[in-house]
Amino acid sequence: MDRLIEILEEIEDGVDYKNCKTLIDDHYLDSLSIISLVAELEDEFDITIPTVEIIPENFNSVESMWKLITRLQEEG
């Protein structure tokens, strides 16, 4: 999960990613940030994030992103 936080900080620095649960809702991450994030996550974690998974619920917190990543890795 530390690598996930590093990726997020590279995209948008100055956010308390460990504690924030409203990254999308409070506009810490915008659509361009999400596009960059999806590409980085796919490369870093060797996953493919389907378009239907790119929803606020999956990107509002580090925990929800980590759950998405681990689920997609398990599904292979």
PEWO-V953004 format. One record per run of one state. SS is the DSSP state (helix for helix, strand for strand, loop for the rest). FROM is the first residue (numbers start at 1). LEN is the number of residues. Records with the same first field share a line. If there is no record, write none. Layout:
BEGIN
SS: FROM-LEN + FROM-LEN
END
This chain:
BEGIN
loop: 1-1 + 12-19 + 46-5 + 54-2 + 60-2 + 76-1
helix: 2-10 + 31-15 + 51-3 + 56-4 + 62-14
END
